Amino acid sequence: MLGPEATRFTMIALLLPPFLAFLSCLPLPLAALQEPPPTPSVQIPESTLQEPEVATQATVQEPEVATQGTPSEAQPAANDPAAERFLAAMVAAQRATAELPAVSAFEMKIHLRDFDASGAREADVVLAYHPDLGELLMSIADSARAGAKVEKGFDAEGYWLRQEDGSLVDLGPREYQQDRAAIDESIDLCGDFLLLFDFERLQKRATGLRLAKGEKGTELSGQLRRGRESWTFRLGVRAGQELPERLLLQAPPPPPKKGAEESLPPPPPPPPQLFSFGDYRNFDGRLLPGFIDQMRSFEPLDPLRSFEIRSFVWRDTARIQTRR
């Protein structure tokens, strides 16, 4: 018979995948900058972001990228003034009213659909995040199990888990190392969310901004620092629009091999992460996408996961609960 610890882990394993695994590893929506789920059978051409909506790859001037092995010595690439003006226009376009405070915390309710060969699984997810406190509350209700819900988080008292029966589990002991790592990655994910939900934050963090224009749209590209790595991002904006509808995120290639492994072929770069946005809505004065899809490819359109943002609380921070 399974002991109480094994029973608890079995319950969590049955309820959460792929939803908690997704939230802890994926980037979502600028999400996100986490490693994507592997899709070895899908080949994504380098130019997918530009086809057919934005400029072709040949028109993009790649910014100077720091060598991964010497991040502390590299200087950020200078921004193209035209790209800076374009991003400033995106900052203004995101505001439904002229003056808005920065997004200092948020509570977001998402309906998540996860697609595979057998169909789609669905879950209702709540993410509450307070960056100044470094606190996170994550709640997942699995539609396939009549709304069975599990909560996880981090607050001033440490890592925690609330089970289906309401009992609270301290995730501090060593056997919960994977749970703590998942929460840490989800906190990073929420920090990346802020770049999408508040373009002024992106304006402050991005370097090496470049602009490429084509008949069907414009692409804004640049670099984002994450830890010791420099990631490439490309935002596609359709002609006649002011807010992006596509995003490509590219992690840097693996570091060069050393020693006996130098003669081996270099490992392939990780595949890019692709996202599509749509149905921008006014969330208390800030225009945000109502739908965010993670894509296997843009051509043909092949969604992997779909998010519907059903609510986004950010101005009334007193309503945002991040503690157990």
Residue pairs with C-beta under 8 A, 6 or more apart in sequence:
2 10
5 175
8 163
8 169
11 163
11 164
12 20
12 150
12 161
15 140
15 142
15 145
15 148
15 150
15 164
16 140
16 142
16 150
18 37
18 114
18 121
19 112
19 114
19 121
19 123
19 125
19 140
19 142
20 138
20 140
20 150
20 152
20 182
21 182
22 37
22 112
22 114
22 305
23 125
23 127
23 138
23 140
23 186
23 189
24 34
24 181
24 182
24 183
24 185
24 186
24 189
25 34
25 35
25 36
25 37
25 182
25 185
26 32
26 34
26 36
26 37
26 189
26 294
26 305
27 33
27 34
27 36
27 189
27 192
27 249
27 273
28 189
28 192
28 193
28 275
28 292
28 294
28 307
29 193
29 196
29 247
29 275
29 277
29 289
29 292
29 307
30 192
30 193
30 195
30 196
30 202
30 233
30 247
30 249
30 275
31 189
31 192
31 193
31 196
31 275
32 189
32 192
32 193
32 249
32 273
33 188
33 189
33 192
33 224
33 226
33 231
33 249
34 185
34 188
34 189
34 192
35 251
35 270
36 270
36 271
36 273
36 294
37 304
39 271
39 296
39 304
42 271
42 296
42 297
42 302
44 271
44 272
44 274
44 296
44 297
45 299
46 57
47 56
47 57
48 248
48 272
48 274
48 297
48 298
48 299
49 219
49 234
49 236
49 246
49 247
49 248
49 274
49 298
50 56
50 57
50 60
50 212
50 214
50 219
50 236
51 298
51 299
52 216
52 299
53 216
53 217
53 236
53 238
53 245
53 246
54 212
54 214
54 216
54 217
54 218
54 219
54 236
54 237
54 238
54 246
55 212
55 213
55 214
55 216
55 217
55 218
55 219
56 214
59 212
59 213
59 214
60 210
60 212
60 219
60 221
60 234
61 80
61 210
61 212
62 210
62 221
63 77
63 207
63 208
63 209
63 210
63 221
63 222
63 223
64 77
64 208
65 77
65 208
65 223
65 230
65 232
65 252
66 74
66 76
66 223
66 230
67 74
68 228
68 229
68 230
68 252
68 253
68 255
69 255
69 256
71 225
71 228
71 229
71 230
74 230
76 207
76 208
76 223
77 207
77 208
77 223
78 208
79 206
79 207
79 208
79 209
79 222
80 209
80 210
80 211
82 211
83 209
83 210
83 211
83 220
83 222
84 209
86 211
86 218
86 220
87 199
87 202
87 203
87 206
87 209
87 220
88 203
89 242
90 199
90 220
90 237
90 242
90 243
90 244
91 199
91 200
91 203
93 242
93 243
93 287
94 198
94 199
94 243
94 286
94 287
94 288
95 285
95 286
95 287
96 282
96 285
96 286
96 287
97 285
100 285
100 286
101 315
102 198
102 200
102 201
103 194
103 197
103 198
103 201
103 286
103 314
104 130
104 131
104 132
104 314
104 317
105 128
105 129
105 130
105 131
105 132
105 314
105 317
105 320
105 322
106 127
106 128
106 129
106 190
106 193
106 194
106 197
106 312
106 313
106 314
106 320
107 126
107 127
107 128
107 129
107 311
107 312
107 313
107 314
107 319
107 320
107 321
108 126
108 127
108 128
108 193
108 309
108 311
108 312
108 313
109 124
109 125
109 126
109 309
109 310
109 311
109 312
110 124
110 125
110 126
110 127
110 307
110 308
110 309
110 310
111 122
111 123
111 124
111 125
111 307
111 308
111 310
112 122
112 123
112 124
112 125
112 305
112 306
112 307
113 120
113 121
113 122
113 305
113 306
114 120
114 121
114 122
114 123
114 304
114 305
115 303
115 304
115 305
115 306
121 142
121 143
121 144
122 143
122 144
123 140
123 141
123 142
123 143
124 140
124 141
124 143
124 147
125 138
125 139
125 140
125 141
126 137
126 138
126 139
127 136
127 137
127 138
127 186
127 190
127 193
128 136
128 137
128 138
128 320
128 321
128 322
129 135
129 136
129 137
129 187
129 190
129 191
129 193
129 322
130 136
130 317
130 320
130 322
131 190
131 191
131 194
133 155
133 156
133 322
134 154
134 187
135 153
135 154
135 155
135 156
135 322
135 323
136 153
136 154
136 183
136 186
136 187
136 190
136 322
137 151
137 152
137 153
137 155
137 321
137 322
137 323
137 324
138 151
138 152
138 153
138 183
138 186
139 149
139 150
139 151
140 149
140 150
140 151
141 147
141 148
141 149
142 148
142 149
148 164
149 164
150 161
150 162
150 163
150 164
151 161
151 162
151 324
152 159
152 160
152 161
152 162
152 171
152 179
152 182
152 183
153 159
153 160
153 183
153 322
153 323
153 324
154 160
154 183
154 184
154 187
155 322
155 323
155 324
156 323
157 324
158 170
158 171
158 172
159 170
159 171
159 172
159 176
159 179
159 180
159 183
160 168
160 169
160 170
160 171
160 324
161 168
161 169
161 171
161 176
161 179
162 168
162 169
162 324
163 169
168 324
169 176
171 179
171 180
171 183
194 201
195 201
195 202
195 205
195 224
196 202
196 288
196 289
197 286
197 288
197 312
197 314
198 286
205 224
205 225
206 222
206 223
206 224
206 233
207 222
207 223
207 224
207 225
208 221
208 222
208 223
209 220
209 221
209 222
210 220
210 221
210 222
211 218
211 219
211 220
211 221
212 218
212 219
212 221
213 219
215 239
216 238
216 239
217 236
217 237
217 238
217 239
217 241
218 236
218 237
218 239
219 234
219 235
219 236
219 237
220 234
220 235
220 237
220 244
221 232
221 233
221 234
221 235
222 232
222 233
223 230
223 231
223 232
223 233
224 230
224 231
224 233
225 231
229 251
229 252
230 252
231 249
231 250
231 251
231 252
232 248
232 249
232 250
232 252
233 247
233 248
233 249
233 250
234 247
234 248
234 250
235 244
235 246
235 247
236 244
236 245
236 246
236 247
236 248
237 243
237 244
237 245
238 245
243 277
243 280
243 287
243 289
244 277
245 276
245 277
245 278
246 274
246 275
246 276
246 277
246 298
247 274
247 275
247 276
247 277
248 272
248 273
248 274
248 275
249 272
249 273
249 275
250 269
250 270
250 272
250 273
251 269
251 270
252 269
253 266
253 267
253 269
253 270
254 266
254 267
254 269
256 262
256 266
257 264
257 266
273 294
274 294
274 295
274 296
274 297
274 298
275 292
275 293
275 294
275 295
276 292
276 293
276 295
276 298
276 301
276 303
277 289
277 291
277 292
277 293
278 289
278 290
278 291
278 293
279 289
279 290
279 291
280 287
280 288
280 289
280 290
281 287
281 288
281 289
281 290
281 309
283 309
283 311
283 312
283 314
284 312
284 313
284 314
284 315
284 316
285 315
286 312
286 314
288 309
288 312
289 309
290 308
290 309
291 306
291 307
291 308
291 309
292 306
292 307
292 309
293 303
293 304
293 305
293 306
293 307
294 303
294 304
294 305
294 306
294 307
295 301
295 302
295 303
295 304
296 302
296 303
296 304
313 319
313 320
